[in-house]
Amino acid sequence: MPNITVVGDLILDRYLIGDASKLNPEQPGVVIRVDKEEDRLGGAAAVAMLSTGFGATVTLAGVVGKNEPGERLLQLLDTHGIEPHVWIDDRPTTWKQRIVARGPLRPDRCDREV
């Protein structure tokens, strides 16, 4: 089993997932009804996760912030068995919000409602 170290940008990818089901009455566009949210490893953290999938023992080096996205990223690293060697800094953790809409339409608003 190979041992590797991945160094780079540690990113938390956040996904809002749902059906694009109605038109937005406020402006031209489509509304997605969010029924699922997911957090995933992004950037160098994603490379580390994929490497563990190929059987490697992985150490990951990078920087995270002292905030909720940084804590969540560290939790995901633990879940995937990745050994973190991270610098915890006062800057915010990099995270990206993505919208995944089921259906042929592209959303411009997300609703979390019953």
VEXKOLTI-843078 format. One line per 3 residues: for each residue x negated, y negated, z of C-alpha. Coordinates in steps of 0.05 Angstrom, whole numbers, plus 5000, padded with zeros to 4 digits. Layout:
// residues N
X Y Z ~ ...
END
This chain:
// residues 114
5000 5000 5000 ~ 4968 4933 4979 ~ 4960 4875 5028
4971 4807 4997 ~ 4975 4735 5020 ~ 5021 4686 4985
5008 4612 4993 ~ 5054 4557 4969 ~ 5118 4517 4976
5168 4549 5024 ~ 5238 4534 5001 ~ 5306 4553 5028
5357 4565 4972 ~ 5429 4555 4994 ~ 5486 4580 4951
5559 4561 4951 ~ 5598 4614 4914 ~ 5671 4613 4893
5724 4609 4839 ~ 5730 4549 4794 ~ 5805 4548 4798
5833 4478 4790 ~ 5822 4410 4760 ~ 5798 4353 4805
5855 4302 4813 ~ 5804 4248 4834 ~ 5764 4248 4769
5754 4290 4707 ~ 5723 4356 4728 ~ 5734 4423 4762
5738 4442 4835 ~ 5708 4506 4863 ~ 5741 4540 4923
5682 4564 4965 ~ 5692 4634 4992 ~ 5620 4654 5005
5555 4620 5027 ~ 5486 4651 5023 ~ 5417 4631 5044
5358 4661 5005 ~ 5283 4653 5004 ~ 5258 4607 4949
5191 4584 4921 ~ 5131 4621 4948 ~ 5176 4654 4999
5215 4687 4942 ~ 5149 4713 4913 ~ 5132 4742 4981
5200 4776 4986 ~ 5194 4806 4916 ~ 5124 4831 4933
5151 4869 4993 ~ 5201 4901 4947 ~ 5143 4930 4908
5115 4960 4972 ~ 5063 4907 4990 ~ 5048 4884 5061
5056 4808 5055 ~ 5030 4749 5094 ~ 5059 4682 5075
5026 4615 5086 ~ 5060 4547 5079 ~ 5095 4490 5115
5165 4486 5144 ~ 5198 4429 5182 ~ 5226 4426 5252
5298 4432 5230 ~ 5355 4482 5218 ~ 5333 4500 5146
5263 4514 5173 ~ 5290 4559 5228 ~ 5334 4595 5178
5276 4606 5130 ~ 5235 4637 5187 ~ 5293 4683 5204
5297 4707 5132 ~ 5222 4720 5130 ~ 5230 4764 5192
5290 4800 5161 ~ 5247 4817 5100 ~ 5186 4839 5142
5142 4782 5118 ~ 5088 4759 5166 ~ 5091 4682 5169
5030 4639 5178 ~ 5065 4573 5175 ~ 5050 4502 5196
5111 4473 5230 ~ 5112 4399 5214 ~ 5155 4338 5228
5175 4333 5154 ~ 5240 4365 5132 ~ 5239 4435 5104
5251 4437 5029 ~ 5319 4466 5012 ~ 5362 4467 4950
5437 4474 4946 ~ 5464 4513 4887 ~ 5536 4522 4865
5556 4588 4833 ~ 5625 4585 4801 ~ 5662 4647 4778
5699 4633 4714 ~ 5686 4594 4651 ~ 5689 4523 4682
5633 4482 4714 ~ 5652 4451 4782 ~ 5639 4380 4805
5669 4388 4875 ~ 5670 4444 4927 ~ 5728 4455 4975
5724 4495 5039 ~ 5796 4503 5058 ~ 5850 4554 5070
END
